[in-house]
Amino acid sequence: MMLHTSRSRSRVLNWLAVFVLGLVALAVWWWWPVLSGWVDQTLAATHTTPAMSHGHGHAGEEGDHAGHDHAPAAAPETLTLTPQARKNLGLTSEFLQPVELSTYRRSLSVPAIVVSRPGRTQIQVSTPLTGVVTHVHAVTGEAVTPGTLLFEIRLTHEDLVNSQTEFLQTLGELEVENREIARLEEVANTGAVPIKTVLERRYAKEKLEALLAAQREALKLHGLSDRQIDAIVSERHLLRDLSINAPEIDQHQHDNDELKLSSRLVSVSLTNHAGHETPLVMEELMVHKGQSVIAGQQLCALADYSQLYLEGQAFEQDSAIITRASEQGWPISAHLPSDGGDWQTLKDLQLAYVGNAVDAQSRTLSFYVELPNEILRDQTTAEGQRYLSWRYRPGQRMQVSVPIEQWDNQIVLPVDAVVKEGADWFVFRQNSKQFERVAVHVKYRDQEHAVVEYDGTLFPGDVVAMRSAHQMQMAIRNQSGGAVDPHAGHNH
């Protein structure tokens, strides 16, 4: 009996121990966060106390380096640049400018290509008469001005020679008839000659005048101008040599003024709106000295590159935008890559016209923008030949920006003046020798400009860095967290 009682008591004690251990485990699990925080605080206090008693003169460093547990420091908002750093960043006076309120036009960017102006850029020079080329005065690639002598041709067309001969013969007969009529009229006044004889001579004169008029028209059909025919009348010489000069640009005269008698060659020049001569480039030379040419044969092709077109390719649904920009008279800008990877911008271009047909394959609508050209290089060789290099050439590709809408009184900065960091945009405002990083709201940004909201963070007159914002932001980063801990690896 006693043995049974002892076993029962031992079993109860075992169960009681298990129960107590379970309660302890539950309490530890429930109160573990509180106990963990208390343990961490105790350990930190224990670790800090010896460090304070070292007496190494680091009293000013204990707040920052206690236990080497560094809290992240707030990023600085100012940046000091040395004069050398400003030069490295290109922050000259040109790129440190005060903020101004201006008008911004949000634009649609479409691809474009430089093309010739139909009927204006390309000029074909032909011979109106048959003959043999005796002189070629210009070569391929050479620049010539209107009125410059290009070719000399010796006329060999038999019909033209016969027509001129008959014309001169009729002129002589008409002069003889006029003198005879004048003599008979004096005699008729005395009654020695009947008046009928005088009338017959007058009828003969009228026939000669009619024949002369017909022969004049025949010479025009051969290609001679009124001025050349008048020269034959006054000089009584056949037209043997033909001088062909560079034509005037946009010439609309009925007479072919570029055809001149070699004995009466007149130099003619043409000036553009800027008051300078407009050169023509010999694009193609199609004849050589000694070659026989017939009437209407093309001699050369000239080109006037002073004015070109930009042909933009917009989608069909964008036609309303282009039409609205044309109606509002908004200027168009163009962008083309330049040396160094930058983009060159051409501003204040005018829309010439919009095409009336949509391409069936690409479903694009063509529109044309006027593109004034400029000469990059003007060189004259020792032989007197002049060669030009134009800035814009047909076939060159660009991007055209067509205004969509206009925003007035906006802060418009170059795109290099703003930088993005996370969800924030920043600009750098100059304050004496320092630059303050200012958070702004960028309303819109394109490849050239950024529109900053006028919300009180920037004011007109504030001087900001108009470029190198990204590099300045990197300097701010290095300044805030890039320095090496001077106590790294020390045991105090």
Salt bridges, closest charged atoms under 4 A:
GLU61 OE1 - HIS58 ND1 2.79
GLU61 OE1 - HIS487 NE2 2.35
GLU77 OE2 - ARG437 NH2 2.99
GLU152 OE2 - HIS137 NE2 2.97
GLU175 OE2 - ARG236 NH2 1.94
GLU177 OE2 - ARG201 NE 2.94
GLU180 OE2 - ARG183 NH2 2.58
GLU185 OE2 - ARG202 NH2 2.53
GLU209 OE2 - LYS205 NZ 3.97
GLU217 OE2 - LYS220 NZ 3.73
ASP226 OD1 - LYS220 NZ 2.79
ASP230 OD1 - ARG216 NH2 3.26
GLU235 OE2 - ARG264 NH1 3.47
ASP250 OD1 - ARG120 NE 2.85
GLU277 OE2 - ARG386 NH1 2.74
GLU316 OE1 - ARG363 NH2 2.95
GLU374 OE2 - ARG391 NE 3.08
ASP378 OD2 - ARG386 NH2 2.76
GLU405 OE2 - ARG106 NE 2.71
GLU421 OE1 - ARG477 NH2 2.91
GLU436 OE1 - ARG429 NH2 3.22
GLU448 OE1 - HIS335 ND1 3.81
GLU448 OE2 - HIS449 NE2 3.86
GLU453 OE1 - HIS441 ND1 2.47
ASP462 OD2 - ARG429 NH1 3.45
ASP485 OD1 - HIS65 ND1 3.56
ASP485 OD2 - HIS70 NE2 2.78
